[in-house]
Amino acid sequence: IKKFVDTFEISVTEQEIAQEAYYYINNMYMQYGMYQTPEQMQDTMKEFLQKPENVAYSKERVEVSKVFDKLRTDHEFKVKDVTTEEFRKLNEEKQKHHNHD
């Protein structure tokens, strides 16, 4: 991803990192059926973003999202129906190529 971030000159703002942290934390609480008031959420986000590894994680998630958005807008992707056997063959060829690099 780093290569694409550099190539596409993608930047991430503190606001985007905070927004991603909010989504991440909110999803974690919702997964367990828990609710936080806006004040509790702000306190949780503040604590979460004090750890450098959490800031890095949130930043990377934003970067990945921006890279995929850029790829989707700049390239046309075509869906192709393949049989299970065709998929297996394509995957084997890809693995052979990958293992030789």
Distance bins in CASP14 RR format, pairs under 12 A and 6 or more apart:
PFRMAT RR
TARGET T0000
AUTHOR 0000-0000-0000
RMODE 2
METHOD distances of the structure
MODEL  1
1 7 0 0 0 0 0 1 0 0 0 0 0
1 8 0 0 0 0 0 1 0 0 0 0 0
1 10 0 0 0 0 1 0 0 0 0 0 0
1 12 0 0 0 0 0 1 0 0 0 0 0
1 59 0 0 0 0 0 1 0 0 0 0 0
1 60 1 0 0 1 0 0 0 0 0 0 0
1 61 0 0 0 0 0 1 0 0 0 0 0
1 62 0 0 0 0 0 1 0 0 0 0 0
1 63 1 0 1 0 0 0 0 0 0 0 0
1 64 1 0 1 0 0 0 0 0 0 0 0
1 65 0 0 0 0 0 1 0 0 0 0 0
1 66 0 0 0 0 1 0 0 0 0 0 0
1 67 1 0 1 0 0 0 0 0 0 0 0
1 68 0 0 0 0 1 0 0 0 0 0 0
1 70 0 0 0 0 0 1 0 0 0 0 0
1 71 0 0 0 0 0 1 0 0 0 0 0
2 8 0 0 0 0 0 1 0 0 0 0 0
2 10 0 0 0 0 0 1 0 0 0 0 0
2 59 0 0 0 0 0 1 0 0 0 0 0
2 60 0 0 0 0 1 0 0 0 0 0 0
2 63 0 0 0 0 1 0 0 0 0 0 0
2 64 0 0 0 0 0 1 0 0 0 0 0
2 67 0 0 0 0 1 0 0 0 0 0 0
3 10 0 0 0 0 0 1 0 0 0 0 0
3 63 0 0 0 0 0 1 0 0 0 0 0
3 67 0 0 0 0 1 0 0 0 0 0 0
4 10 1 0 0 1 0 0 0 0 0 0 0
4 60 0 0 0 0 0 1 0 0 0 0 0
4 63 0 0 0 0 1 0 0 0 0 0 0
4 64 0 0 0 0 1 0 0 0 0 0 0
4 65 0 0 0 0 0 1 0 0 0 0 0
4 66 0 0 0 0 1 0 0 0 0 0 0
4 67 1 0 1 0 0 0 0 0 0 0 0
4 68 0 0 0 0 1 0 0 0 0 0 0
4 69 0 0 0 0 0 1 0 0 0 0 0
4 70 1 0 0 1 0 0 0 0 0 0 0
4 71 1 0 0 1 0 0 0 0 0 0 0
4 74 0 0 0 0 0 1 0 0 0 0 0
5 11 0 0 0 0 1 0 0 0 0 0 0
5 12 0 0 0 0 1 0 0 0 0 0 0
5 59 0 0 0 0 1 0 0 0 0 0 0
5 60 0 0 0 0 1 0 0 0 0 0 0
5 62 0 0 0 0 0 1 0 0 0 0 0
5 63 1 0 1 0 0 0 0 0 0 0 0
5 64 0 0 0 0 1 0 0 0 0 0 0
5 65 0 0 0 0 0 1 0 0 0 0 0
5 66 1 0 0 1 0 0 0 0 0 0 0
5 67 1 0 0 1 0 0 0 0 0 0 0
5 68 0 0 0 0 0 1 0 0 0 0 0
5 70 0 0 0 0 1 0 0 0 0 0 0
6 63 0 0 0 0 0 1 0 0 0 0 0
6 67 0 0 0 0 0 1 0 0 0 0 0
7 63 0 0 0 0 0 1 0 0 0 0 0
7 66 0 0 0 0 0 1 0 0 0 0 0
7 67 0 0 0 0 1 0 0 0 0 0 0
7 70 0 0 0 0 1 0 0 0 0 0 0
7 71 0 0 0 0 0 1 0 0 0 0 0
7 74 0 0 0 0 0 1 0 0 0 0 0
8 63 0 0 0 0 1 0 0 0 0 0 0
8 64 0 0 0 0 0 1 0 0 0 0 0
8 66 1 0 0 1 0 0 0 0 0 0 0
8 67 1 0 0 1 0 0 0 0 0 0 0
8 68 0 0 0 0 0 1 0 0 0 0 0
8 69 0 0 0 0 1 0 0 0 0 0 0
8 70 1 0 1 0 0 0 0 0 0 0 0
8 71 0 0 0 0 1 0 0 0 0 0 0
8 73 0 0 0 0 0 1 0 0 0 0 0
8 74 0 0 0 0 1 0 0 0 0 0 0
9 63 0 0 0 0 0 1 0 0 0 0 0
9 66 0 0 0 0 0 1 0 0 0 0 0
9 67 0 0 0 0 0 1 0 0 0 0 0
9 70 0 0 0 0 1 0 0 0 0 0 0
10 16 0 0 0 0 0 1 0 0 0 0 0
10 59 0 0 0 0 0 1 0 0 0 0 0
10 60 0 0 0 0 0 1 0 0 0 0 0
10 62 0 0 0 0 1 0 0 0 0 0 0
10 63 1 0 1 0 0 0 0 0 0 0 0
10 64 0 0 0 0 1 0 0 0 0 0 0
10 65 0 0 0 0 1 0 0 0 0 0 0
10 66 1 0 1 0 0 0 0 0 0 0 0
10 67 1 0 0 1 0 0 0 0 0 0 0
10 68 0 0 0 0 0 1 0 0 0 0 0
10 69 0 0 0 0 1 0 0 0 0 0 0
10 70 1 0 0 1 0 0 0 0 0 0 0
10 71 0 0 0 0 0 1 0 0 0 0 0
11 17 0 0 0 0 0 1 0 0 0 0 0
11 59 0 0 0 0 0 1 0 0 0 0 0
11 62 0 0 0 0 1 0 0 0 0 0 0
11 63 0 0 0 0 1 0 0 0 0 0 0
11 66 0 0 0 0 1 0 0 0 0 0 0
12 18 0 0 0 0 0 1 0 0 0 0 0
12 19 0 0 0 0 0 1 0 0 0 0 0
12 20 0 0 0 0 1 0 0 0 0 0 0
12 21 0 0 0 0 0 1 0 0 0 0 0
12 55 0 0 0 0 0 1 0 0 0 0 0
12 56 0 0 0 0 0 1 0 0 0 0 0
12 58 0 0 0 0 1 0 0 0 0 0 0
12 59 1 0 1 0 0 0 0 0 0 0 0
12 60 0 0 0 0 1 0 0 0 0 0 0
12 61 0 0 0 0 1 0 0 0 0 0 0
12 62 1 0 1 0 0 0 0 0 0 0 0
12 63 1 0 0 1 0 0 0 0 0 0 0
12 64 0 0 0 0 0 1 0 0 0 0 0
12 65 0 0 0 0 1 0 0 0 0 0 0
12 66 1 0 0 1 0 0 0 0 0 0 0
12 67 0 0 0 0 0 1 0 0 0 0 0
13 19 0 0 0 0 1 0 0 0 0 0 0
13 20 0 0 0 0 0 1 0 0 0 0 0
13 58 0 0 0 0 0 1 0 0 0 0 0
13 59 0 0 0 0 1 0 0 0 0 0 0
13 62 0 0 0 0 1 0 0 0 0 0 0
13 63 0 0 0 0 0 1 0 0 0 0 0
13 66 0 0 0 0 0 1 0 0 0 0 0
14 20 0 0 0 0 0 1 0 0 0 0 0
14 21 0 0 0 0 0 1 0 0 0 0 0
14 49 0 0 0 0 1 0 0 0 0 0 0
14 55 0 0 0 0 1 0 0 0 0 0 0
14 58 0 0 0 0 0 1 0 0 0 0 0
14 59 0 0 0 0 1 0 0 0 0 0 0
14 62 0 0 0 0 0 1 0 0 0 0 0
15 21 0 0 0 0 0 1 0 0 0 0 0
15 22 0 0 0 0 0 1 0 0 0 0 0
15 49 0 0 0 0 0 1 0 0 0 0 0
15 58 0 0 0 0 0 1 0 0 0 0 0
15 59 0 0 0 0 0 1 0 0 0 0 0
15 62 0 0 0 0 0 1 0 0 0 0 0
16 22 0 0 0 0 0 1 0 0 0 0 0
16 23 0 0 0 0 0 1 0 0 0 0 0
16 55 0 0 0 0 0 1 0 0 0 0 0
16 58 0 0 0 0 1 0 0 0 0 0 0
16 59 0 0 0 0 1 0 0 0 0 0 0
16 60 0 0 0 0 0 1 0 0 0 0 0
16 61 0 0 0 0 1 0 0 0 0 0 0
16 62 1 0 1 0 0 0 0 0 0 0 0
16 63 0 0 0 0 1 0 0 0 0 0 0
16 65 0 0 0 0 1 0 0 0 0 0 0
16 66 0 0 0 0 1 0 0 0 0 0 0
17 23 0 0 0 0 0 1 0 0 0 0 0
17 24 0 0 0 0 0 1 0 0 0 0 0
17 45 0 0 0 0 0 1 0 0 0 0 0
17 48 0 0 0 0 0 1 0 0 0 0 0
17 49 1 0 0 1 0 0 0 0 0 0 0
17 52 0 0 0 0 0 1 0 0 0 0 0
17 54 0 0 0 0 1 0 0 0 0 0 0
17 55 1 0 0 1 0 0 0 0 0 0 0
17 56 0 0 0 0 1 0 0 0 0 0 0
17 57 0 0 0 0 1 0 0 0 0 0 0
17 58 1 0 1 0 0 0 0 0 0 0 0
17 59 1 0 1 0 0 0 0 0 0 0 0
17 60 0 0 0 0 1 0 0 0 0 0 0
17 61 0 0 0 0 1 0 0 0 0 0 0
17 62 1 0 0 1 0 0 0 0 0 0 0
17 63 0 0 0 0 0 1 0 0 0 0 0
17 65 0 0 0 0 0 1 0 0 0 0 0
18 24 0 0 0 0 0 1 0 0 0 0 0
18 25 0 0 0 0 0 1 0 0 0 0 0
18 41 0 0 0 0 0 1 0 0 0 0 0
18 42 0 0 0 0 0 1 0 0 0 0 0
18 44 0 0 0 0 0 1 0 0 0 0 0
18 45 1 0 0 1 0 0 0 0 0 0 0
18 46 0 0 0 0 1 0 0 0 0 0 0
18 48 0 0 0 0 1 0 0 0 0 0 0
18 49 1 0 0 1 0 0 0 0 0 0 0
18 54 0 0 0 0 0 1 0 0 0 0 0
18 55 0 0 0 0 1 0 0 0 0 0 0
18 58 1 0 0 1 0 0 0 0 0 0 0
18 59 0 0 0 0 0 1 0 0 0 0 0
18 62 0 0 0 0 0 1 0 0 0 0 0
19 25 0 0 0 0 0 1 0 0 0 0 0
19 26 0 0 0 0 0 1 0 0 0 0 0
19 45 0 0 0 0 1 0 0 0 0 0 0
19 49 0 0 0 0 0 1 0 0 0 0 0
19 58 0 0 0 0 1 0 0 0 0 0 0
19 59 0 0 0 0 0 1 0 0 0 0 0
19 61 0 0 0 0 0 1 0 0 0 0 0
19 62 0 0 0 0 1 0 0 0 0 0 0
19 65 0 0 0 0 0 1 0 0 0 0 0
20 26 0 0 0 0 0 1 0 0 0 0 0
20 27 0 0 0 0 0 1 0 0 0 0 0
20 45 0 0 0 0 0 1 0 0 0 0 0
20 48 0 0 0 0 0 1 0 0 0 0 0
20 49 0 0 0 0 0 1 0 0 0 0 0
20 54 0 0 0 0 0 1 0 0 0 0 0
20 55 0 0 0 0 1 0 0 0 0 0 0
20 56 0 0 0 0 0 1 0 0 0 0 0
20 57 0 0 0 0 1 0 0 0 0 0 0
20 58 1 0 1 0 0 0 0 0 0 0 0
20 59 1 0 0 1 0 0 0 0 0 0 0
20 60 0 0 0 0 1 0 0 0 0 0 0
20 61 1 0 1 0 0 0 0 0 0 0 0
20 62 1 0 1 0 0 0 0 0 0 0 0
20 63 0 0 0 0 1 0 0 0 0 0 0
20 64 0 0 0 0 0 1 0 0 0 0 0
20 65 0 0 0 0 1 0 0 0 0 0 0
20 66 0 0 0 0 0 1 0 0 0 0 0
21 27 0 0 0 0 0 1 0 0 0 0 0
21 28 0 0 0 0 0 1 0 0 0 0 0
21 41 0 0 0 0 0 1 0 0 0 0 0
21 42 0 0 0 0 0 1 0 0 0 0 0
21 44 0 0 0 0 1 0 0 0 0 0 0
21 45 1 0 1 0 0 0 0 0 0 0 0
21 46 0 0 0 0 1 0 0 0 0 0 0
21 47 0 0 0 0 0 1 0 0 0 0 0
21 48 1 0 1 0 0 0 0 0 0 0 0
21 49 1 0 1 0 0 0 0 0 0 0 0
21 50 0 0 0 0 0 1 0 0 0 0 0
21 51 0 0 0 0 0 1 0 0 0 0 0
21 54 1 0 0 1 0 0 0 0 0 0 0
21 55 1 0 0 1 0 0 0 0 0 0 0
21 56 0 0 0 0 0 1 0 0 0 0 0
21 57 0 0 0 0 1 0 0 0 0 0 0
21 58 1 0 1 0 0 0 0 0 0 0 0
21 59 0 0 0 0 1 0 0 0 0 0 0
21 60 0 0 0 0 0 1 0 0 0 0 0
21 61 0 0 0 0 1 0 0 0 0 0 0
21 62 0 0 0 0 1 0 0 0 0 0 0
22 28 0 0 0 0 0 1 0 0 0 0 0
22 29 0 0 0 0 0 1 0 0 0 0 0
22 30 0 0 0 0 0 1 0 0 0 0 0
22 36 0 0 0 0 0 1 0 0 0 0 0
22 38 0 0 0 0 0 1 0 0 0 0 0
22 41 1 0 0 1 0 0 0 0 0 0 0
22 42 0 0 0 0 1 0 0 0 0 0 0
22 44 0 0 0 0 1 0 0 0 0 0 0
22 45 1 0 1 0 0 0 0 0 0 0 0
22 46 0 0 0 0 0 1 0 0 0 0 0
22 48 0 0 0 0 1 0 0 0 0 0 0
22 49 0 0 0 0 1 0 0 0 0 0 0
22 58 0 0 0 0 1 0 0 0 0 0 0
22 61 0 0 0 0 0 1 0 0 0 0 0
22 62 0 0 0 0 0 1 0 0 0 0 0
23 29 0 0 0 0 0 1 0 0 0 0 0
23 30 0 0 0 0 0 1 0 0 0 0 0
23 41 0 0 0 0 0 1 0 0 0 0 0
23 45 0 0 0 0 0 1 0 0 0 0 0
23 48 0 0 0 0 0 1 0 0 0 0 0
23 58 0 0 0 0 1 0 0 0 0 0 0
23 61 0 0 0 0 1 0 0 0 0 0 0
23 62 0 0 0 0 0 1 0 0 0 0 0
23 65 0 0 0 0 0 1 0 0 0 0 0
24 30 0 0 0 0 0 1 0 0 0 0 0
24 31 0 0 0 0 0 1 0 0 0 0 0
24 41 0 0 0 0 0 1 0 0 0 0 0
24 44 0 0 0 0 0 1 0 0 0 0 0
24 45 0 0 0 0 1 0 0 0 0 0 0
24 48 0 0 0 0 1 0 0 0 0 0 0
24 49 0 0 0 0 0 1 0 0 0 0 0
24 54 0 0 0 0 1 0 0 0 0 0 0
24 55 0 0 0 0 0 1 0 0 0 0 0
24 57 1 0 0 1 0 0 0 0 0 0 0
24 58 1 0 0 1 0 0 0 0 0 0 0
24 59 0 0 0 0 0 1 0 0 0 0 0
24 60 0 0 0 0 0 1 0 0 0 0 0
24 61 1 0 0 1 0 0 0 0 0 0 0
24 62 0 0 0 0 0 1 0 0 0 0 0
25 31 0 0 0 0 0 1 0 0 0 0 0
25 32 0 0 0 0 0 1 0 0 0 0 0
25 34 0 0 0 0 0 1 0 0 0 0 0
25 36 0 0 0 0 1 0 0 0 0 0 0
25 40 0 0 0 0 0 1 0 0 0 0 0
25 41 1 0 0 1 0 0 0 0 0 0 0
25 42 0 0 0 0 0 1 0 0 0 0 0
25 43 0 0 0 0 0 1 0 0 0 0 0
25 44 1 0 1 0 0 0 0 0 0 0 0
25 45 1 0 0 1 0 0 0 0 0 0 0
25 46 0 0 0 0 0 1 0 0 0 0 0
25 47 0 0 0 0 1 0 0 0 0 0 0
25 48 1 0 0 1 0 0 0 0 0 0 0
25 49 0 0 0 0 1 0 0 0 0 0 0
25 54 0 0 0 0 1 0 0 0 0 0 0
25 57 0 0 0 0 0 1 0 0 0 0 0
25 58 0 0 0 0 1 0 0 0 0 0 0
26 32 0 0 0 0 0 1 0 0 0 0 0
26 33 0 0 0 0 0 1 0 0 0 0 0
26 34 0 0 0 0 1 0 0 0 0 0 0
26 35 0 0 0 0 1 0 0 0 0 0 0
26 36 1 0 0 1 0 0 0 0 0 0 0
26 38 0 0 0 0 0 1 0 0 0 0 0
26 40 0 0 0 0 0 1 0 0 0 0 0
26 41 1 0 0 1 0 0 0 0 0 0 0
26 42 0 0 0 0 0 1 0 0 0 0 0
26 44 0 0 0 0 1 0 0 0 0 0 0
26 45 0 0 0 0 1 0 0 0 0 0 0
26 48 0 0 0 0 0 1 0 0 0 0 0
27 33 0 0 0 0 0 1 0 0 0 0 0
27 34 0 0 0 0 0 1 0 0 0 0 0
27 36 0 0 0 0 0 1 0 0 0 0 0
27 41 0 0 0 0 0 1 0 0 0 0 0
27 61 0 0 0 0 0 1 0 0 0 0 0
28 34 0 0 0 0 1 0 0 0 0 0 0
28 36 0 0 0 0 0 1 0 0 0 0 0
28 41 0 0 0 0 0 1 0 0 0 0 0
28 44 0 0 0 0 1 0 0 0 0 0 0
28 45 0 0 0 0 0 1 0 0 0 0 0
28 48 0 0 0 0 1 0 0 0 0 0 0
28 54 0 0 0 0 0 1 0 0 0 0 0
29 35 1 0 0 1 0 0 0 0 0 0 0
29 36 1 0 1 0 0 0 0 0 0 0 0
29 37 0 0 0 0 0 1 0 0 0 0 0
29 40 0 0 0 0 1 0 0 0 0 0 0
29 41 0 0 0 0 1 0 0 0 0 0 0
29 44 0 0 0 0 1 0 0 0 0 0 0
29 45 0 0 0 0 0 1 0 0 0 0 0
29 48 0 0 0 0 0 1 0 0 0 0 0
30 36 0 0 0 0 1 0 0 0 0 0 0
30 41 0 0 0 0 0 1 0 0 0 0 0
34 40 0 0 0 0 1 0 0 0 0 0 0
34 41 0 0 0 0 0 1 0 0 0 0 0
34 44 0 0 0 0 0 1 0 0 0 0 0
35 41 0 0 0 0 1 0 0 0 0 0 0
36 42 0 0 0 0 1 0 0 0 0 0 0
36 43 0 0 0 0 1 0 0 0 0 0 0
36 44 1 0 0 1 0 0 0 0 0 0 0
36 45 0 0 0 0 1 0 0 0 0 0 0
37 43 0 0 0 0 1 0 0 0 0 0 0
37 44 0 0 0 0 0 1 0 0 0 0 0
38 44 0 0 0 0 0 1 0 0 0 0 0
38 45 0 0 0 0 0 1 0 0 0 0 0
39 45 0 0 0 0 0 1 0 0 0 0 0
39 46 0 0 0 0 0 1 0 0 0 0 0
40 46 0 0 0 0 0 1 0 0 0 0 0
40 47 0 0 0 0 0 1 0 0 0 0 0
41 47 0 0 0 0 0 1 0 0 0 0 0
41 48 0 0 0 0 0 1 0 0 0 0 0
42 48 0 0 0 0 0 1 0 0 0 0 0
42 49 0 0 0 0 0 1 0 0 0 0 0
43 49 0 0 0 0 0 1 0 0 0 0 0
43 50 0 0 0 0 0 1 0 0 0 0 0
44 50 0 0 0 0 0 1 0 0 0 0 0
44 54 0 0 0 0 0 1 0 0 0 0 0
45 51 0 0 0 0 0 1 0 0 0 0 0
45 54 0 0 0 0 1 0 0 0 0 0 0
45 55 0 0 0 0 0 1 0 0 0 0 0
45 58 0 0 0 0 1 0 0 0 0 0 0
46 54 0 0 0 0 0 1 0 0 0 0 0
46 55 0 0 0 0 0 1 0 0 0 0 0
47 54 0 0 0 0 1 0 0 0 0 0 0
48 54 1 0 1 0 0 0 0 0 0 0 0
48 55 0 0 0 0 1 0 0 0 0 0 0
48 57 0 0 0 0 1 0 0 0 0 0 0
48 58 0 0 0 0 1 0 0 0 0 0 0
49 55 1 0 1 0 0 0 0 0 0 0 0
49 56 0 0 0 0 0 1 0 0 0 0 0
49 57 0 0 0 0 0 1 0 0 0 0 0
49 58 1 0 0 1 0 0 0 0 0 0 0
49 59 0 0 0 0 0 1 0 0 0 0 0
51 57 0 0 0 0 1 0 0 0 0 0 0
51 58 0 0 0 0 0 1 0 0 0 0 0
52 58 0 0 0 0 0 1 0 0 0 0 0
52 59 0 0 0 0 0 1 0 0 0 0 0
53 59 0 0 0 0 0 1 0 0 0 0 0
53 60 0 0 0 0 0 1 0 0 0 0 0
54 60 0 0 0 0 0 1 0 0 0 0 0
54 61 0 0 0 0 0 1 0 0 0 0 0
55 61 0 0 0 0 0 1 0 0 0 0 0
55 62 0 0 0 0 0 1 0 0 0 0 0
56 62 0 0 0 0 0 1 0 0 0 0 0
56 63 0 0 0 0 0 1 0 0 0 0 0
57 63 0 0 0 0 0 1 0 0 0 0 0
57 64 0 0 0 0 0 1 0 0 0 0 0
58 64 0 0 0 0 0 1 0 0 0 0 0
58 65 0 0 0 0 0 1 0 0 0 0 0
59 65 0 0 0 0 0 1 0 0 0 0 0
59 66 0 0 0 0 0 1 0 0 0 0 0
60 66 0 0 0 0 0 1 0 0 0 0 0
60 67 0 0 0 0 0 1 0 0 0 0 0
61 67 0 0 0 0 0 1 0 0 0 0 0
61 68 0 0 0 0 0 1 0 0 0 0 0
62 68 0 0 0 0 0 1 0 0 0 0 0
62 69 0 0 0 0 0 1 0 0 0 0 0
63 69 0 0 0 0 0 1 0 0 0 0 0
63 70 0 0 0 0 0 1 0 0 0 0 0
64 70 0 0 0 0 0 1 0 0 0 0 0
64 71 0 0 0 0 0 1 0 0 0 0 0
65 71 0 0 0 0 0 1 0 0 0 0 0
65 72 0 0 0 0 0 1 0 0 0 0 0
66 72 0 0 0 0 0 1 0 0 0 0 0
66 73 0 0 0 0 0 1 0 0 0 0 0
67 73 0 0 0 0 0 1 0 0 0 0 0
67 74 0 0 0 0 0 1 0 0 0 0 0
67 75 0 0 0 0 0 1 0 0 0 0 0
68 74 0 0 0 0 0 1 0 0 0 0 0
68 75 0 0 0 0 0 1 0 0 0 0 0
68 77 0 0 0 0 0 1 0 0 0 0 0
69 75 0 0 0 0 0 1 0 0 0 0 0
71 77 0 0 0 0 1 0 0 0 0 0 0
80 86 0 0 0 0 1 0 0 0 0 0 0
80 87 0 0 0 0 0 1 0 0 0 0 0
80 90 0 0 0 0 0 1 0 0 0 0 0
81 87 0 0 0 0 0 1 0 0 0 0 0
82 88 0 0 0 0 1 0 0 0 0 0 0
82 89 0 0 0 0 1 0 0 0 0 0 0
82 90 1 0 0 1 0 0 0 0 0 0 0
82 91 0 0 0 0 0 1 0 0 0 0 0
83 89 0 0 0 0 1 0 0 0 0 0 0
83 90 0 0 0 0 0 1 0 0 0 0 0
84 90 0 0 0 0 0 1 0 0 0 0 0
84 91 0 0 0 0 0 1 0 0 0 0 0
85 91 0 0 0 0 0 1 0 0 0 0 0
85 92 0 0 0 0 0 1 0 0 0 0 0
86 92 0 0 0 0 0 1 0 0 0 0 0
86 93 0 0 0 0 0 1 0 0 0 0 0
87 93 0 0 0 0 0 1 0 0 0 0 0
87 94 0 0 0 0 0 1 0 0 0 0 0
88 94 0 0 0 0 0 1 0 0 0 0 0
88 95 0 0 0 0 0 1 0 0 0 0 0
89 95 0 0 0 0 0 1 0 0 0 0 0
89 96 0 0 0 0 0 1 0 0 0 0 0
90 96 0 0 0 0 0 1 0 0 0 0 0
90 97 0 0 0 0 0 1 0 0 0 0 0
91 97 0 0 0 0 0 1 0 0 0 0 0
91 98 0 0 0 0 0 1 0 0 0 0 0
92 98 0 0 0 0 0 1 0 0 0 0 0
92 99 0 0 0 0 0 1 0 0 0 0 0
93 99 0 0 0 0 0 1 0 0 0 0 0
93 100 0 0 0 0 0 1 0 0 0 0 0
94 100 0 0 0 0 0 1 0 0 0 0 0
94 101 0 0 0 0 0 1 0 0 0 0 0
95 101 0 0 0 0 0 1 0 0 0 0 0
END
